[in-house]
Amino acid sequence: MFVPALVSRTPARLGRLGWMRVVLLFWLGLATACMQRSTSSVPPPPYGASGSGYEADYEDQMMMAESAPRGAPRAKRREMSVADASAASGGPAIERAPAPARKVHYAGYARVRVGSVEAATDQLTAKAAEWGGFVESVSGSVVTLRVPVDGFEASFQAVTELGELLDRSITARDVTEAFTAVDLRLATARRTRDRLVELLARSEDEQEKLALIKQIQRVSEEIDRLEGQLRTLDSLANMSRITVELVPRQAQAWRERGDGTAEMAWIRALSPFKPDLVSAGKRLDLSVPEGMVQLTPKRRFIAEGPDGARIWSGRLANEPAGDGAFWVDAIQARLGAEFSAAEVETVGGFTLLKLTDRGDSPYVWWIAIQPRGTSLDVVEIYFPTPAELERFEVAVRATLKAAGGGA
């Protein structure tokens, strides 16, 4: 390097200006060497017969795909800076890519008192077809409709006029970020599979072929899973959901049972059709059950399956202080009379209350409680039909065990 030689020829005594020149030349030389090293091209390592090269590459790509949406705002700022600088200098305008269309899942809930549950159910069935939608499920006195998003407002208004309106709510959850993240991971997985297929076609070693086939199968399974998630998110954005709880004319005395203390008020406000009460508490993260997609990746945790099964969670105040059995007993005493069956068991660290609705195809509502000092972890799961319970029970139990510290 030229700097030592330069220093060796420098007189022992230099003026202040001379030493400043030497230091400046040294740093300029060092910066030039670093730039040369940083711009050198380093080819990626070839895949080995064991497939270990693929493992690292695939995992790195998936991590990049998952993190990309979070970095999008920064990338957008860089894009805007370049475009603004170009415009300011009189250069050609840089076209910005149009923002993706937002995907929003609308869900409405209405509790309506009617003269006849059967007649109201028939009326809703006919209306769903008239609105271009369909009946997703009927569980006792609960009817769930799917209607096109463009007609959601008019359809929901008609539902609320079906009888005496007791309660109503509308939620709008933006699933654009979730859709973009899954779509990016799917594109990465497809490119990886294509590359593995090319490697397999060129390979002549039997052990290498077996390793590549194994990896292709694993990536194909991941592609199938991601494609299912995309279909679910797309369906939720295109077809809104309206859940109608039909209440017969007789008084619902069970809603008035129990003491009126403020600490117990949240129990009487619980509903399998409105997750906002619990999910509005402090965020409680869970692993998403296999087959479901997460709808709210930021402020709340709510995940949903393609046919209406969903899980949500939150952290509430443990007031009055009690263990899991205390709270499950309190919930059962206030809500259990409305259901045909109420069972209690322990799953991981959670005490789980399982409520089964009345009817030929009853919905099932799980409420899992785990105290943590002054906080109360609450997880609710709604299975709209027995078929959905069978479909997701194993995955949901695994999620509860993981969150509650169970084996």
Summary of the structure (lengths in Angstrom):
residues: 407
radius of gyration: 29.9
end to end distance: 61.0
largest distance: 106.2
contacts: 1183
relative contact order: 0.10
helix: 50%
strand: 23%
